[in-house]
Amino acid sequence: VSNQEASVSGSQISDAGPSASGSTKTSLISPKQSAISVSEAKRHTSLFFALCTKRPTLLRQLFNVYGGSPKVVKQCIHWHIPTLVRNLGSSCPEMLDIIHSPPEGSEELVTMILQTLTEESNPSANLVVAVKHLYETKLKDASILIPLLSSFPKEEVLPIFPRLVDLSPDRFQDALARILQGSAHTGPALTPAEVLIAIHDINPEKDKVPLKKVIDACTACFEQRTVFTQQVLEKALNKLVDNVPIPLLFMRTVIQALDAFPALG
């Protein structure tokens, strides 16, 4: 098995150190094999992934080579990784250690793992700790938090909300869905009315969020009329009108609300 672990059907993932020339083997597929098809790549690496289930310490090698791997190899990894992650579970120490501090270039793979781990169950406490550490110390990208948002309480969502609004429209929509979904134990982190209020509480200059992003976030809410209903808008506007000073986008939102729900007038 040890020989198979060092070289899996032509793979160069290994536990070996630097070679005599000082270089380290870090490719899933050797340069001569870089033009192989996805199906061939799957075959080359299937044994390695099977070994990872029995020896999770091999995971580190996978993450080390991911960033510099050819597209075909990354596609192969994306195909294998969900099954491996489900088999290992969210309490796997080796996986938690990698998420806590992943090798540079492997952030996309970390996101895939988090999405898989949170598809059907709430994240474990240890997983939440690992991801928060990653976000606070190394990866200042709020999108890494999206898979966990359904388990965050209101007190944890509000401080990072401007960073979520600053994401791309698609990523903000993903974040919004998680926030409104909540968990079976706690319910939604924010109600729809609280989401609208949080958007209007953003100060573009102070929070360093482009005004257009704030406007786009507000528009995204209006597009979901089954969630952001007339009653929701009325509740949010009644709250916002009492703010001092009046939020920057308040009048714009009033006009949008009247256009969407004339009965509000």
Secondary structure, 3 states (H helix, E strand, C coil): CHHHHHCCCCCCCCCCCCCCCCCCCCCCCCHHHCCCCHHHHHHHHHHHHHHHHHCHHHHHHHHHHHCCCCHHHHHHHHHHHHHHHHHHCCCCHHHHHHHHCCCCCCHHHHHHHHHHHCCCCCCCHHHHHHHHHHHHHCCCCHHHHHHHHHHCCHHHHHHHHHHHHCCCHHHHHHHHHHHHHCECCCECCCCHHHHHHHHHCCCHHHHCCCHHHHHHHHHHHHCCCCCCCHHHHHHHHHHHCCCCCCCCCHHHHHHHHHHHCHHHC
